[in-house]
Amino acid sequence: MQIPAALRTNLTLMETTASIERDIALTLDDMAAQAEGETAARRRRLAQDAVRGAQEADKRAEHLRQLAREWIEHAEVEALHQLLAHAAQLLGDLARTEQDIADAFTVLASQDGSALAAQRRQLAVAATADAQKARDHARDLHELARTSASRVQHQQSTQAGSGVREENGQD
C-alpha cells in the first residue's frame, strides 16, 4: 500500500527542511568561527536557531511517518475487510446453491421409487450438510471482518487520544 501523495510530499518536505536547517547551522558555525565580536555572536545565535528548526522539522517528520504507518494499516485492514466480506458473500451464494441442489435431489427422490431414489436422498443430505458448512463459514468470515475492523478502530482511537494528551502536555 502506498501512502497518499500529499502525505508523502509533506514528509519529504519536512525531511528536506531538517537537512537544510542542519546545513545552515553548520555553515553559520563555520562563519562564526571566522568572525569576531557581535558578528560571531549573531551567527552563533542564528546557528542555534537553525538547529532548533532542524529539531522541530525532525519531530514533524516523525509525526508524519507515524501518520503514514497508521494510514497504511488502515488501508490494509480495509482491504482485508473487503476480501472477507466478498468471501462471505460467495460462501452465502454457495450455501444457497447447495441448498437448491439438495432441494432438487429431494424432489427427484420423492418422484422416483427406484434404487436411484435412495442415492438421490443421500446426495440431498450431503448437499444440505455442505450448505450448512458454507453458511457457517460465511457467518465466521462476517464475524471476523466485523471484529477485526472494530479492533483496529479501537486501537486508532486509543492512539489518537494518546497523541492529543501528548500534544497538550497531559501525558
Backbone as a printed PyTorch tensor [residue, N CA C, xyz], in Angstrom:
tensor([[[  0.8390,  -1.1780,   0.0000],
         [  0.0000,   0.0000,   0.0000],
         [  0.8910,   1.2510,   0.0000]],

        [[  0.4670,   2.2240,  -0.7760],
         [  1.2070,   3.4810,  -0.8220],
         [  0.4590,   4.5370,  -0.0200]],

        [[  1.2340,   5.4000,   0.5850],
         [  0.6250,   6.4970,   1.3280],
         [  0.1560,   7.5580,   0.3240]],

        [[ -0.8100,   8.3770,   0.7010],
         [ -1.2880,   9.4170,  -0.2150],
         [ -0.1580,  10.3680,  -0.6230]],

        [[ -0.2550,  10.8850,  -1.8140],
         [  0.7970,  11.7530,  -2.3630],
         [  1.0280,  12.9920,  -1.4950]],

        [[ -0.0380,  13.5820,  -0.9930],
         [  0.1250,  14.7980,  -0.1700],
         [  0.9100,  14.4980,   1.0980]],

        [[  0.6250,  13.3710,   1.7240],
         [  1.3500,  12.9910,   2.9370],
         [  2.8090,  12.7020,   2.6130]],

        [[  3.0380,  12.0000,   1.5130],
         [  4.4050,  11.6880,   1.0860],
         [  5.1760,  12.9810,   0.7800]],

        [[  4.5140,  13.9300,   0.1210],
         [  5.1470,  15.2130,  -0.2120],
         [  5.4940,  15.9950,   1.0490]],

        [[  4.5590,  16.0470,   1.9860],
         [  4.8160,  16.7710,   3.2410],
         [  5.9440,  16.1260,   4.0300]],

        [[  6.0010,  14.8000,   4.0470],
         [  7.0740,  14.1010,   4.7480],
         [  8.4270,  14.4390,   4.1100]],

        [[  8.4850,  14.3920,   2.7960],
         [  9.7250,  14.7320,   2.0890],
         [ 10.1220,  16.1790,   2.3710]],

        [[  9.1450,  17.0600,   2.3920],
         [  9.4020,  18.4710,   2.6780],
         [  9.9990,  18.6460,   4.0750]],

        [[  9.4430,  17.9760,   5.0690],
         [  9.9570,  18.1020,   6.4480],
         [ 11.3670,  17.5200,   6.5620]],

        [[ 11.6000,  16.3780,   5.9210],
         [ 12.9410,  15.7780,   5.9580],
         [ 13.9650,  16.6880,   5.2780]],

        [[ 13.5700,  17.2710,   4.1520],
         [ 14.4620,  18.1880,   3.4360],
         [ 14.7040,  19.4450,   4.2510]],

        [[ 13.6470,  19.9650,   4.8650],
         [ 13.7790,  21.1580,   5.7070],
         [ 14.7650,  20.9090,   6.8440]],

        [[ 14.6420,  19.7690,   7.5090],
         [ 15.5530,  19.4460,   8.6140],
         [ 16.9960,  19.3820,   8.1220]],

        [[ 17.1960,  18.7670,   6.9710],
         [ 18.5500,  18.6610,   6.4250],
         [ 19.1160,  20.0380,   6.0810]],

        [[ 18.3050,  20.8620,   5.4680],
         [ 18.7630,  22.2190,   5.1050],
         [ 19.0620,  23.0350,   6.3600]],

        [[ 18.2030,  22.9380,   7.3630],
         [ 18.4320,  23.6750,   8.6170],
         [ 19.7570,  23.2410,   9.2530]],

        [[ 20.0560,  21.9360,   9.2280],
         [ 21.3360,  21.4560,   9.7770],
         [ 22.5140,  22.0040,   8.9650]],

        [[ 22.3720,  22.0110,   7.6460],
         [ 23.4310,  22.5580,   6.7890],
         [ 23.6450,  24.0470,   7.0760]],

        [[ 22.5620,  24.7680,   7.2370],
         [ 22.6600,  26.2030,   7.5450],
         [ 23.3800,  26.4020,   8.8900]],

        [[ 23.0020,  25.5700,   9.8740],
         [ 23.6390,  25.6860,  11.1990],
         [ 25.1550,  25.4500,  11.0840]],

        [[ 25.5540,  24.4280,  10.3380],
         [ 26.9910,  24.1580,  10.1620],
         [ 27.6920,  25.3320,   9.4690]],

        [[ 27.0550,  25.8490,   8.4340],
         [ 27.6450,  26.9690,   7.6940],
         [ 27.7910,  28.1970,   8.5980]],

        [[ 26.7440,  28.4950,   9.3690],
         [ 26.8040,  29.6490,  10.2670],
         [ 27.8530,  29.4530,  11.3630]],

        [[ 27.9870,  28.2180,  11.8630],
         [ 29.0390,  27.9360,  12.8510],
         [ 30.4200,  28.1820,  12.2470]],

        [[ 30.6160,  27.7260,  11.0130],
         [ 31.8990,  27.9460,  10.3370],
         [ 32.1540,  29.4460,  10.1370]],

        [[ 31.1040,  30.1600,   9.7430],
         [ 31.2480,  31.6090,   9.5400],
         [ 31.5090,  32.3140,  10.8700]],

        [[ 30.8830,  31.8470,  11.9420],
         [ 31.1040,  32.4600,  13.2650],
         [ 32.5290,  32.2330,  13.7250]],

        [[ 33.0900,  31.0860,  13.3970],
         [ 34.4700,  30.7890,  13.7930],
         [ 35.4550,  31.7210,  13.0890]],

        [[ 35.0620,  32.2230,  11.9360],
         [ 35.9550,  33.1140,  11.1850],
         [ 35.7050,  34.5870,  11.4950]],

        [[ 34.6700,  34.8570,  12.2700],
         [ 34.3350,  36.2540,  12.5990],
         [ 34.6670,  36.5260,  14.0570]],

        [[ 34.4920,  37.8010,  14.4370],
         [ 34.7660,  38.2010,  15.8200],
         [ 33.6330,  39.0660,  16.3410]],

        [[ 33.5710,  39.1600,  17.6400],
         [ 32.6650,  40.1070,  18.2840],
         [ 31.1920,  39.8040,  18.0550]],

        [[ 30.4440,  40.9060,  17.8480],
         [ 28.9870,  40.8210,  17.7000],
         [ 28.5880,  40.0060,  16.4720]],

        [[ 29.3590,  40.1000,  15.4040],
         [ 29.0590,  39.3390,  14.1830],
         [ 29.1370,  37.8420,  14.4750]],

        [[ 30.1690,  37.4130,  15.1610],
         [ 30.3150,  35.9960,  15.5030],
         [ 29.1860,  35.5470,  16.4300]],

        [[ 28.8340,  36.3810,  17.4050],
         [ 27.7610,  36.0360,  18.3500],
         [ 26.4280,  35.9190,  17.6230]],

        [[ 26.1510,  36.8650,  16.6970],
         [ 24.9060,  36.8240,  15.9370],
         [ 24.8330,  35.5590,  15.0870]],

        [[ 25.9380,  35.1660,  14.4580],
         [ 25.9570,  33.9620,  13.6200],
         [ 25.7620,  32.6990,  14.4710]],

        [[ 26.3130,  32.6940,  15.6870],
         [ 26.1170,  31.5410,  16.5810],
         [ 24.6450,  31.4400,  17.0020]],

        [[ 24.0330,  32.5880,  17.2850],
         [ 22.6000,  32.5800,  17.6490],
         [ 21.7610,  32.0670,  16.4710]],

        [[ 22.1060,  32.5300,  15.2760],
         [ 21.3850,  32.0600,  14.0850],
         [ 21.6040,  30.5590,  13.8720]],

        [[ 22.8130,  30.0930,  14.1360],
         [ 23.1050,  28.6600,  14.0180],
         [ 22.2730,  27.8670,  15.0210]],

        [[ 22.1440,  28.3850,  16.2510],
         [ 21.3270,  27.7140,  17.2610],
         [ 19.8520,  27.6900,  16.8430]],

        [[ 19.3910,  28.7970,  16.2640],
         [ 18.0160,  28.8290,  15.7520],
         [ 17.8140,  27.7770,  14.6570]],

        [[ 18.8150,  27.6440,  13.8030],
         [ 18.7260,  26.6570,  12.7210],
         [ 18.7020,  25.2300,  13.2790]],

        [[ 19.4880,  24.9840,  14.3340],
         [ 19.4800,  23.6620,  14.9750],
         [ 18.0920,  23.3800,  15.5480]],

        [[ 17.5020,  24.3680,  16.2200],
         [ 16.1440,  24.1890,  16.7670],
         [ 15.1340,  23.9530,  15.6340]],

        [[ 15.3120,  24.6730,  14.5430],
         [ 14.4290,  24.4730,  13.3740],
         [ 14.5620,  23.0590,  12.8240]],

        [[ 15.7830,  22.5420,  12.7740],
         [ 16.0060,  21.1710,  12.3000],
         [ 15.3500,  20.1670,  13.2340]],

        [[ 15.4830,  20.4110,  14.5370],
         [ 14.8590,  19.5010,  15.5140],
         [ 13.3390,  19.5140,  15.3750]],

        [[ 12.7680,  20.6800,  15.1930],
         [ 11.3110,  20.7850,  15.0210],
         [ 10.8730,  20.0850,  13.7370]],

        [[ 11.6150,  20.2690,  12.6690],
         [ 11.2960,  19.5970,  11.4030],
         [ 11.4150,  18.0780,  11.5550]],

        [[ 12.4160,  17.6210,  12.3130],
         [ 12.5510,  16.1750,  12.5730],
         [ 11.3340,  15.6440,  13.3310]],

        [[ 10.8590,  16.4030,  14.3210],
         [  9.6650,  15.9790,  15.0810],
         [  8.4450,  15.8960,  14.1790]],

        [[  8.2910,  16.9080,  13.3410],
         [  7.1380,  16.9100,  12.4320],
         [  7.2430,  15.7660,  11.4230]],

        [[  8.4490,  15.4920,  10.9440],
         [  8.6450,  14.3770,  10.0060],
         [  8.3010,  13.0500,  10.6710]],

        [[  8.7040,  12.8850,  11.9260],
         [  8.3760,  11.6510,  12.6470],
         [  6.8740,  11.5190,  12.8230]],

        [[  6.2150,  12.6170,  13.1310],
         [  4.7560,  12.6010,  13.2600],
         [  4.1120,  12.1890,  11.9260]],

        [[  4.6180,  12.7260,  10.8250],
         [  4.0990,  12.3710,   9.5070],
         [  4.3720,  10.9040,   9.1780]],

        [[  5.5380,  10.3820,   9.5800],
         [  5.8270,   8.9570,   9.3680],
         [  4.8260,   8.0910,  10.1430]],

        [[  4.5080,   8.5130,  11.3650],
         [  3.5190,   7.7810,  12.1650],
         [  2.1460,   7.8150,  11.4870]],

        [[  1.7720,   8.9860,  10.9900],
         [  0.5020,   9.0770,  10.2560],
         [  0.5050,   8.1710,   9.0360]],

        [[  1.6200,   8.1000,   8.3470],
         [  1.7300,   7.2330,   7.1690],
         [  1.5780,   5.7650,   7.5640]],

        [[  2.2290,   5.3710,   8.6660],
         [  2.0980,   3.9810,   9.1380],
         [  0.6380,   3.6690,   9.4740]],

        [[ -0.0240,   4.6040,  10.1520],
         [ -1.4270,   4.3930,  10.5160],
         [ -2.3110,   4.3350,   9.2800]],

        [[ -2.0290,   5.1780,   8.2830],
         [ -2.8120,   5.1690,   7.0640],
         [ -2.6500,   3.8360,   6.3460]],

        [[ -1.4150,   3.3450,   6.2680],
         [ -1.1670,   2.0650,   5.6030],
         [ -1.8980,   0.9390,   6.3340]],

        [[ -1.8090,   0.9310,   7.6600],
         [ -2.5080,  -0.1090,   8.4290],
         [ -4.0100,  -0.0310,   8.1920]],

        [[ -4.5510,   1.1700,   8.2000],
         [ -5.9900,   1.3320,   7.9600],
         [ -6.3600,   0.8080,   6.5710]],

        [[ -5.5690,   1.1480,   5.5680],
         [ -5.8380,   0.6990,   4.2020],
         [ -5.7600,  -0.8220,   4.0950]],

        [[ -4.7780,  -1.4230,   4.7760],
         [ -4.6500,  -2.8840,   4.7490],
         [ -5.8290,  -3.5580,   5.4380]],

        [[ -6.2670,  -2.9980,   6.5540],
         [ -7.4220,  -3.5570,   7.2680],
         [ -8.6780,  -3.4160,   6.4150]],

        [[ -8.8170,  -2.2820,   5.7690],
         [ -9.9830,  -2.0710,   4.8990],
         [ -9.9770,  -3.0700,   3.7430]],

        [[ -8.8150,  -3.2970,   3.1510],
         [ -8.7050,  -4.2750,   2.0620],
         [ -9.0510,  -5.6760,   2.5740]],

        [[ -8.5550,  -6.0330,   3.7450],
         [ -8.8720,  -7.3300,   4.3290],
         [-10.3700,  -7.4470,   4.5890]],

        [[-10.9490,  -6.3870,   5.1330],
         [-12.3830,  -6.3830,   5.4170],
         [-13.1750,  -6.6200,   4.1260]],

        [[-12.7890,  -5.9610,   3.0540],
         [-13.4750,  -6.1430,   1.7750],
         [-13.3150,  -7.5660,   1.2530]],

        [[-12.1150,  -8.1250,   1.4050],
         [-11.8970,  -9.5130,   0.9640],
         [-12.7360, -10.4870,   1.7780]],

        [[-12.7720, -10.2820,   3.0960],
         [-13.5750, -11.1550,   3.9450],
         [-15.0570, -11.0420,   3.6090]],

        [[-15.5290,  -9.8430,   3.3830],
         [-16.9380,  -9.6410,   3.0360],
         [-17.2600, -10.2880,   1.6960]],

        [[-16.3450, -10.1550,   0.7480],
         [-16.5600, -10.7790,  -0.5710],
         [-16.5790, -12.3070,  -0.4490]],

        [[-15.6400, -12.8470,   0.3130],
         [-15.6050, -14.3060,   0.5020],
         [-16.8750, -14.7780,   1.2100]],

        [[-17.3360, -14.0190,   2.1930],
         [-18.5650, -14.3880,   2.9070],
         [-19.7560, -14.3680,   1.9530]],

        [[-19.7880, -13.3750,   1.0720],
         [-20.8770, -13.3010,   0.0900],
         [-20.8350, -14.5170,  -0.8420]],

        [[-19.6470, -14.8700,  -1.3050],
         [-19.5170, -16.0340,  -2.1830],
         [-19.9320, -17.3180,  -1.4650]],

        [[-19.5370, -17.4310,  -0.1910],
         [-19.9440, -18.6140,   0.5720],
         [-21.4550, -18.6350,   0.7900]],

        [[-22.0580, -17.4810,   0.9660],
         [-23.5150, -17.4020,   1.0720],
         [-24.1680, -17.8720,  -0.2120]],

        [[-23.6240, -17.4400,  -1.3500],
         [-24.1320, -17.9010,  -2.6460],
         [-23.9530, -19.4110,  -2.7910]],

        [[-22.7960, -19.9030,  -2.3590],
         [-22.5530, -21.3460,  -2.4070],
         [-23.5580, -22.0940,  -1.5420]],

        [[-23.8250, -21.5650,  -0.3510],
         [-24.7890, -22.2130,   0.5440],
         [-26.1740, -22.2820,  -0.1040]],

        [[-26.6050, -21.1900,  -0.7310],
         [-27.9110, -21.1900,  -1.4000],
         [-27.9350, -22.1860,  -2.5480]],

        [[-26.8400, -22.2350,  -3.3030],
         [-26.7650, -23.1790,  -4.4230],
         [-26.7880, -24.6210,  -3.9160]],

        [[-26.0230, -24.8990,  -2.8630],
         [-26.0210, -26.2510,  -2.2690],
         [-27.4180, -26.6200,  -1.7860]],

        [[-28.1190, -25.6600,  -1.1770],
         [-29.4690, -25.9350,  -0.6950],
         [-30.4160, -26.1770,  -1.8660]],

        [[-30.2680, -25.4130,  -2.9420],
         [-31.0870, -25.6390,  -4.1460],
         [-30.8330, -27.0340,  -4.7130]],

        [[-29.5700, -27.4460,  -4.7090],
         [-29.2270, -28.7940,  -5.1870],
         [-29.8700, -29.8420,  -4.2840]],

        [[-29.7730, -29.6380,  -2.9760],
         [-30.3910, -30.5790,  -2.0370],
         [-31.9000, -30.6610,  -2.2660]],

        [[-32.5460, -29.5100,  -2.4540],
         [-33.9860, -29.4940,  -2.7070],
         [-34.3290, -30.2290,  -3.9930]],

        [[-33.5110, -30.0070,  -5.0380],
         [-33.7560, -30.6780,  -6.3200],
         [-33.6090, -32.1930,  -6.1670]],

        [[-32.5890, -32.6550,  -5.4460],
         [-32.4240, -34.0940,  -5.2130],
         [-33.5970, -34.6550,  -4.4000]],

        [[-34.0740, -33.9010,  -3.4380],
         [-35.1970, -34.3450,  -2.6060],
         [-36.4540, -34.5050,  -3.4590]],

        [[-36.7080, -33.5340,  -4.3250],
         [-37.8820, -33.6140,  -5.2150],
         [-37.7460, -34.8140,  -6.1460]],

        [[-36.5680, -34.9800,  -6.7490],
         [-36.3540, -36.1160,  -7.6520],
         [-36.5130, -37.4490,  -6.9240]],

        [[-35.9930, -37.5140,  -5.6930],
         [-36.0930, -38.7680,  -4.9300],
         [-37.5450, -39.0750,  -4.5850]],

        [[-38.3370, -38.0620,  -4.3060],
         [-39.7370, -38.3010,  -3.9360],
         [-40.5780, -38.7200,  -5.1340]],

        [[-40.1190, -38.4170,  -6.3360],
         [-40.8550, -38.7680,  -7.5430],
         [-40.4310, -40.1100,  -8.1160]],

        [[-39.3940, -40.6960,  -7.5590],
         [-38.8280, -41.9310,  -8.1140],
         [-38.8290, -43.0050,  -7.0430]],

        [[-39.3380, -44.1830,  -7.3670],
         [-39.3760, -45.2730,  -6.3990],
         [-38.2490, -46.2740,  -6.5850]],

        [[-37.3160, -46.0030,  -7.4570],
         [-36.2530, -46.9660,  -7.7500],
         [-35.0880, -46.8240,  -6.7610]],

        [[-34.0570, -47.6140,  -6.9950],
         [-32.8450, -47.5520,  -6.1740],
         [-32.1600, -46.1920,  -6.3360]],

        [[-32.4010, -45.5460,  -7.4310],
         [-31.8310, -44.2260,  -7.6800],
         [-32.3790, -43.2010,  -6.6720]],

        [[-33.5930, -43.4200,  -6.1860],
         [-34.2010, -42.5090,  -5.2160],
         [-33.3830, -42.4730,  -3.9270]],

        [[-32.9180, -43.6260,  -3.4530],
         [-32.1100, -43.6830,  -2.2360],
         [-30.8040, -42.9170,  -2.4190]],

        [[-30.1870, -43.0750,  -3.5650],
         [-28.9450, -42.3470,  -3.8410],
         [-29.2050, -40.8390,  -3.8770]],

        [[-30.3280, -40.4460,  -4.4640],
         [-30.6710, -39.0210,  -4.5360],
         [-30.9320, -38.4570,  -3.1370]],

        [[-31.5570, -39.2290,  -2.2690],
         [-31.7780, -38.7770,  -0.8930],
         [-30.4430, -38.5910,  -0.1790]],

        [[-29.5080, -39.5120,  -0.3970],
         [-28.1770, -39.3840,   0.2080],
         [-27.4650, -38.1190,  -0.3050]],

        [[-27.5790, -37.8780,  -1.6030],
         [-26.9730, -36.6750,  -2.1780],
         [-27.6430, -35.4120,  -1.6350]],

        [[-28.9450, -35.4760,  -1.4050],
         [-29.6550, -34.3270,  -0.8330],
         [-29.1640, -34.0570,   0.5850]],

        [[-28.9690, -35.1230,   1.3710],
         [-28.4670, -34.9570,   2.7340],
         [-27.0520, -34.3610,   2.7020]],

        [[-26.2080, -34.8690,   1.8140],
         [-24.8360, -34.3600,   1.7090],
         [-24.8360, -32.8930,   1.2690]],

        [[-25.6830, -32.5400,   0.3080],
         [-25.7500, -31.1520,  -0.1670],
         [-26.2620, -30.2350,   0.9440]],

        [[-27.2250, -30.7230,   1.7400],
         [-27.7340, -29.9260,   2.8690],
         [-26.6250, -29.6860,   3.8900]],

        [[-25.8450, -30.7250,   4.1740],
         [-24.7260, -30.5750,   5.1130],
         [-23.6870, -29.5950,   4.5690]],

        [[-23.3950, -29.6880,   3.2750],
         [-22.4400, -28.7560,   2.6620],
         [-22.9710, -27.3250,   2.6910]],

        [[-24.2780, -27.1770,   2.4870],
         [-24.8860, -25.8440,   2.5550],
         [-24.7250, -25.2680,   3.9580]],

        [[-24.9210, -26.1030,   4.9700],
         [-24.7760, -25.6210,   6.3490],
         [-23.3270, -25.2250,   6.6410]],

        [[-22.3700, -26.0180,   6.1600],
         [-20.9560, -25.6700,   6.3330],
         [-20.6380, -24.3300,   5.6780]],

        [[-21.1580, -24.1300,   4.4740],
         [-20.9110, -22.8710,   3.7700],
         [-21.5240, -21.7010,   4.5340]],

        [[-22.7400, -21.8840,   5.0850],
         [-23.3660, -20.8160,   5.8920],
         [-22.5320, -20.5280,   7.1350]],

        [[-22.0330, -21.5900,   7.7700],
         [-21.1980, -21.4130,   8.9710],
         [-19.9130, -20.6460,   8.6350]],

        [[-19.2790, -21.0170,   7.5200],
         [-18.0490, -20.3210,   7.1070],
         [-18.3460, -18.8660,   6.7640]],

        [[-19.4600, -18.6240,   6.0850],
         [-19.8340, -17.2460,   5.7400],
         [-20.0520, -16.4270,   7.0080]],

        [[-20.7620, -17.0140,   7.9880],
         [-21.0040, -16.3150,   9.2580],
         [-19.6820, -16.0200,   9.9640]],

        [[-18.7680, -17.0080,   9.9730],
         [-17.4620, -16.8120,  10.6180],
         [-16.6670, -15.6900,   9.9450]],

        [[-16.7170, -15.6360,   8.6220],
         [-15.9900, -14.5860,   7.9070],
         [-16.6000, -13.2130,   8.1770]],

        [[-17.9310, -13.1340,   8.2150],
         [-18.5700, -11.8580,   8.5570],
         [-18.1500, -11.4170,   9.9560]],

        [[-18.1470, -12.3420,  10.8950],
         [-17.7650, -12.0170,  12.2760],
         [-16.2970, -11.5880,  12.3390]],

        [[-15.4360, -12.2920,  11.6240],
         [-14.0120, -11.9370,  11.5930],
         [-13.8180, -10.5410,  11.0170]],

        [[-14.5160, -10.2400,   9.9440],
         [-14.4110,  -8.9040,   9.3400],
         [-14.8870,  -7.8410,  10.3260]],

        [[-15.9880,  -8.1020,  11.0170],
         [-16.5430,  -7.1390,  11.9580],
         [-15.6030,  -6.9210,  13.1380]],

        [[-15.0860,  -8.0000,  13.7190],
         [-14.2300,  -7.8580,  14.9020],
         [-12.8690,  -7.2700,  14.5510]],

        [[-12.3180,  -7.6260,  13.3890],
         [-11.0120,  -7.0590,  13.0220],
         [-11.1410,  -5.5700,  12.7490]],

        [[-12.2200,  -5.1610,  12.1260],
         [-12.4190,  -3.7300,  11.8610],
         [-12.6270,  -2.9670,  13.1640]],

        [[-13.4040,  -3.5230,  14.0810],
         [-13.6550,  -2.8060,  15.3390],
         [-12.4000,  -2.7710,  16.2050]],

        [[-11.5690,  -3.7990,  16.1530],
         [-10.3330,  -3.8200,  16.9290],
         [ -9.3880,  -2.7290,  16.4470]],

        [[ -9.2660,  -2.5710,  15.1370],
         [ -8.3720,  -1.5410,  14.5880],
         [ -8.9230,  -0.1580,  14.9000]],

        [[-10.2410,   0.0360,  14.8070],
         [-10.8250,   1.3360,  15.1420],
         [-10.5450,   1.6740,  16.6000]],

        [[-10.6460,   0.6810,  17.4920],
         [-10.3690,   0.9190,  18.9100],
         [ -8.9080,   1.3170,  19.1050]],

        [[ -7.9790,   0.5980,  18.4310],
         [ -6.5620,   0.9150,  18.5570],
         [ -6.2730,   2.3210,  18.0490]],

        [[ -6.8850,   2.6840,  16.9280],
         [ -6.6400,   4.0100,  16.3640],
         [ -7.2040,   5.0960,  17.2590]],

        [[ -8.3850,   4.8720,  17.8360],
         [ -8.9500,   5.8990,  18.7150],
         [ -8.1200,   6.0240,  19.9860]],

        [[ -7.5640,   4.9100,  20.4760],
         [ -6.6890,   4.9480,  21.6460],
         [ -5.4160,   5.7170,  21.3230]],

        [[ -4.8360,   5.4450,  20.1470],
         [ -3.6110,   6.1500,  19.7480],
         [ -3.8890,   7.6250,  19.5410]],

        [[ -5.0260,   7.9390,  18.9320],
         [ -5.3660,   9.3460,  18.6970],
         [ -5.5430,  10.0640,  20.0280]],

        [[ -6.1960,   9.4300,  20.9790],
         [ -6.3600,  10.0320,  22.3020],
         [ -5.0320,  10.2440,  22.9820]],

        [[ -4.1210,   9.3100,  22.8120],
         [ -2.7960,   9.4320,  23.4060],
         [ -2.0360,  10.5950,  22.7790]],

        [[ -2.1640,  10.7480,  21.4570],
         [ -1.4780,  11.8320,  20.7680],
         [ -1.9870,  13.1900,  21.2110]],

        [[ -3.2770,  13.3060,  21.4670],
         [ -3.8370,  14.5780,  21.9210],
         [ -3.2890,  14.9110,  23.2940]],

        [[ -3.2150,  13.9370,  24.1930],
         [ -2.6880,  14.1940,  25.5300],
         [ -1.2360,  14.6360,  25.4560]],

        [[ -0.4380,  13.9870,  24.5930],
         [  0.9730,  14.3430,  24.4930],
         [  1.1280,  15.7720,  23.9720]],

        [[  0.3250,  16.1480,  22.9630],
         [  0.4490,  17.4870,  22.4080],
         [  0.0400,  18.5410,  23.4190]],

        [[ -0.9130,  18.2120,  24.2890],
         [ -1.3640,  19.1660,  25.3010],
         [ -0.5340,  19.1050,  26.5660]],

        [[  0.4710,  18.2580,  26.5860],
         [  1.3410,  18.1460,  27.7400],
         [  0.6910,  17.4100,  28.9080]],

        [[ -0.2880,  16.5540,  28.6280],
         [ -1.0000,  15.8560,  29.6840],
         [ -0.5750,  14.4070,  29.8320]],

        [[  0.4280,  13.9850,  29.1520],
         [  0.8300,  12.5820,  29.1940],
         [  1.7420,  12.2530,  30.3490]]])
